[in-house]
Amino acid sequence: MVERIVYIERDCLITLLATVIETPQNESFGFLLGKLSRRKVKRTIRPVVVLDMSYPLFTAERRPSHVALGNIAAWNRVQDFLHGFSFGLTIMGEFHSHPQAGPELSDFDLKNIVLSMLESYEKGERLPRRSWLEMVIAVNKIDIQFPKRRDWYWEERGRRLFFRVWVKGRVRYDVTIACHIIPSLFPVFRRLKREDRSGRQILREGVKIARRRIVEAKLYTRES
């Protein structure tokens, strides 16, 4: 299987890190905008997804263990705006954070993603006929024994990106970014609708299929 590559531009990355560190005790949520392109990766030109922009949704209800759309009308307004006025970019997926946890996609996360896809299908929307990116950002706040000046570094850890950020005082943040690719389930929904399945059955079958087909992208922040 060809490795899926996602390249995070600097501005997008800064917004993602600032968003999750702003309120590290609560989950964050937002959209990822970008485009399909080709980049030089390890001396070879490869097809990639380039993420140019991230947009945090400020009306989301943010809690330590979950994040929910607190204002559906606002979410729809933003999505419609970004579709129609995004300077040639496309909504490629979403991001959300996991405070004091890892960047794995939980069963709860996957169920909500499939439910969102199903609602889009039933509304006749184009999104997301293609694969959907779900970026999970683990942010762990750590108290350290001795004060350290402001500093940071990053490294690749397998397919993921790891950042360690020291802020003023005795606190540092360990941030790990993972990006999961969920295949389009529109063909699955269409088949199950023809079989006259109930909404609950379609959701359950969609989650089962998504779990089998999901892959994790290889993340980059610069050409290498």
C-alpha positions as CSV (number, residue, x, y, z in Angstrom):
1,M,0.0,0.0,0.0
2,V,1.3,3.5,-0.9
3,E,2.0,5.5,2.2
4,R,-0.4,8.4,2.7
5,I,1.4,11.7,3.4
6,V,0.1,14.8,5.0
7,Y,2.3,18.0,5.0
8,I,1.4,20.6,7.6
9,E,2.4,24.2,6.6
10,R,4.0,26.4,9.3
11,D,1.0,28.7,9.8
12,C,-1.4,25.8,10.1
13,L,0.9,24.1,12.6
14,I,1.3,27.3,14.8
15,T,-2.5,27.7,15.0
16,L,-3.0,24.0,15.9
17,L,-0.4,24.2,18.7
18,A,-1.6,27.5,20.1
19,T,-5.2,26.3,20.1
20,V,-4.6,23.1,22.1
21,I,-2.2,24.8,24.5
22,E,-4.6,27.7,25.1
23,T,-6.9,25.5,27.2
24,P,-5.0,22.2,27.6
25,Q,-7.5,20.9,30.2
26,N,-10.4,20.9,27.6
27,E,-10.7,19.3,24.2
28,S,-10.4,21.6,21.2
29,F,-12.1,21.2,17.8
30,G,-11.9,22.8,14.3
31,F,-11.5,22.4,10.6
32,L,-8.5,21.6,8.4
33,L,-8.2,23.3,5.1
34,G,-5.9,22.4,2.3
35,K,-5.4,20.9,-1.1
36,L,-4.0,17.9,-3.0
37,S,-0.5,18.6,-4.3
38,R,2.9,17.1,-4.9
39,R,5.9,17.7,-2.7
40,K,9.5,16.5,-2.5
41,V,9.7,14.0,0.4
42,K,13.0,12.3,1.0
43,R,14.3,13.3,-2.4
44,T,11.3,11.9,-4.2
45,I,8.3,13.8,-5.6
46,R,5.2,12.3,-3.9
47,P,1.4,13.0,-4.0
48,V,0.5,14.6,-0.6
49,V,-2.3,16.4,1.2
50,V,-1.1,19.9,2.1
51,L,-2.8,21.5,5.1
52,D,-2.5,25.3,4.7
53,M,-4.9,26.4,7.4
54,S,-6.6,25.3,10.6
55,Y,-9.7,27.0,11.9
56,P,-10.7,26.4,15.6
57,L,-14.5,26.4,16.2
58,F,-15.0,28.8,19.1
59,T,-18.6,27.9,19.7
60,A,-17.8,24.2,20.4
61,E,-18.6,23.0,23.9
62,R,-15.3,22.0,25.2
63,R,-14.9,19.5,28.1
64,P,-11.9,17.5,29.5
65,S,-13.2,14.2,27.9
66,H,-15.1,15.3,24.8
67,V,-16.0,18.2,22.6
68,A,-19.4,18.8,21.0
69,L,-21.0,21.2,18.6
70,G,-22.6,23.7,21.0
71,N,-24.1,25.8,18.2
72,I,-25.0,23.7,15.1
73,A,-26.1,26.9,13.2
74,A,-22.7,28.4,13.7
75,W,-21.0,25.2,12.6
76,N,-23.1,25.2,9.4
77,R,-22.3,28.9,8.8
78,V,-18.6,28.3,9.1
79,Q,-18.7,25.3,6.9
80,D,-20.7,27.0,4.2
81,F,-18.4,30.0,4.3
82,L,-15.3,27.9,4.0
83,H,-16.7,26.0,1.1
84,G,-17.6,29.1,-0.8
85,F,-14.8,31.5,0.2
86,S,-11.6,29.6,1.1
87,F,-9.1,30.9,-1.5
88,G,-8.9,27.7,-3.5
89,L,-8.6,25.5,-0.4
90,T,-10.9,22.7,0.6
91,I,-12.1,21.3,3.9
92,M,-10.0,18.2,4.2
93,G,-11.1,17.2,7.6
94,E,-11.2,18.2,11.3
95,F,-8.9,18.3,14.3
96,H,-9.6,17.7,17.9
97,S,-7.4,17.4,21.0
98,H,-7.1,14.8,23.7
99,P,-6.0,16.4,27.0
100,Q,-3.8,14.2,29.2
101,A,-4.1,11.3,26.8
102,G,-2.8,9.8,23.6
103,P,-3.5,10.7,19.9
104,E,-5.4,7.5,19.1
105,L,-8.8,7.6,17.6
106,S,-11.3,6.5,20.2
107,D,-14.5,4.5,19.5
108,F,-16.5,7.5,20.5
109,D,-14.5,9.7,18.0
110,L,-15.1,7.2,15.2
111,K,-18.8,6.8,15.8
112,N,-19.2,10.6,15.7
113,I,-17.2,10.8,12.5
114,V,-19.3,8.1,10.8
115,L,-22.5,9.8,12.1
116,S,-21.4,13.1,10.6
117,M,-20.7,11.4,7.3
118,L,-24.1,9.7,7.3
119,E,-25.9,13.0,8.0
120,S,-24.0,14.6,5.1
121,Y,-25.0,11.8,2.8
122,E,-28.7,12.1,3.8
123,K,-28.6,15.8,3.2
124,G,-27.2,15.2,-0.3
125,E,-24.0,17.1,0.5
126,R,-20.8,16.4,-1.4
127,L,-18.7,16.4,1.7
128,P,-17.1,14.0,2.4
129,R,-17.2,11.8,-0.7
130,R,-13.4,11.5,-0.6
131,S,-11.4,10.3,2.3
132,W,-11.7,12.4,5.5
133,L,-8.8,13.5,7.7
134,E,-9.3,13.3,11.4
135,M,-6.3,14.8,13.2
136,V,-6.0,14.0,16.9
137,I,-3.7,16.1,19.0
138,A,-2.6,14.8,22.4
139,V,-1.6,17.6,24.8
140,N,-0.1,16.6,28.1
141,K,0.6,19.3,30.7
142,I,3.6,18.4,32.9
143,D,4.9,20.1,36.0
144,I,8.7,20.1,36.2
145,Q,10.9,20.3,39.2
146,F,13.2,23.1,38.1
147,P,12.3,26.3,36.2
148,K,13.4,26.4,32.6
149,R,13.5,29.2,30.1
150,R,11.0,29.3,27.3
151,D,12.1,26.8,24.7
152,W,10.8,24.0,22.4
153,Y,11.8,21.3,20.0
154,W,10.1,18.8,17.7
155,E,10.9,15.4,16.2
156,E,9.3,12.8,14.0
157,R,8.1,9.7,15.9
158,G,7.1,7.2,13.3
159,R,4.1,8.6,11.4
160,R,3.5,11.2,14.1
161,L,5.0,14.5,15.1
162,F,6.1,15.2,18.6
163,F,6.6,18.7,20.2
164,R,7.9,19.6,23.6
165,V,7.2,23.2,24.7
166,W,8.5,24.8,27.9
167,V,6.7,27.9,29.0
168,K,7.6,30.4,31.7
169,G,7.7,28.7,35.1
170,R,7.7,25.0,35.9
171,V,5.4,23.8,33.2
172,R,6.0,22.1,29.9
173,Y,3.6,20.7,27.3
174,D,4.2,17.4,25.4
175,V,2.1,17.5,22.2
176,T,1.8,14.6,19.8
177,I,-0.1,15.0,16.5
178,A,-1.5,12.0,14.6
179,C,-3.7,12.1,11.5
180,H,-6.1,9.3,10.7
181,I,-7.6,8.8,7.2
182,I,-11.2,7.6,7.2
183,P,-12.3,6.4,3.7
184,S,-15.4,7.7,2.1
185,L,-18.4,5.7,3.3
186,F,-20.9,7.2,0.8
187,P,-20.9,3.9,-1.3
188,V,-21.5,1.9,1.8
189,F,-24.4,4.1,2.8
190,R,-25.9,3.9,-0.7
191,R,-25.7,0.1,-0.6
192,L,-27.2,-0.2,2.9
193,K,-30.0,2.2,1.9
194,R,-30.9,0.0,-1.0
195,E,-31.1,-3.0,1.4
196,D,-33.6,-0.9,3.4
197,R,-31.5,-1.0,6.6
198,S,-32.5,1.2,9.6
199,G,-30.5,4.2,10.5
200,R,-29.1,2.5,13.5
201,Q,-28.0,-0.5,11.5
202,I,-26.4,1.7,8.9
203,L,-24.4,3.6,11.6
204,R,-23.3,0.3,13.2
205,E,-22.2,-1.2,9.9
206,G,-20.5,2.0,8.8
207,V,-18.4,2.1,12.1
208,K,-17.4,-1.5,11.6
209,I,-16.2,-0.9,8.0
210,A,-14.4,2.4,8.9
211,R,-12.5,0.6,11.7
212,R,-11.2,-2.0,9.3
213,R,-10.2,0.5,6.6
214,I,-8.8,3.4,8.6
215,V,-5.1,4.2,8.1
216,E,-2.7,6.6,9.7
217,A,-1.0,9.2,7.5
218,K,2.7,10.0,7.7
219,L,3.1,13.6,8.9
220,Y,5.7,16.2,7.8
221,T,6.1,19.8,8.6
222,R,8.9,20.6,6.1
223,E,10.3,19.0,3.0
224,S,12.8,16.4,3.9
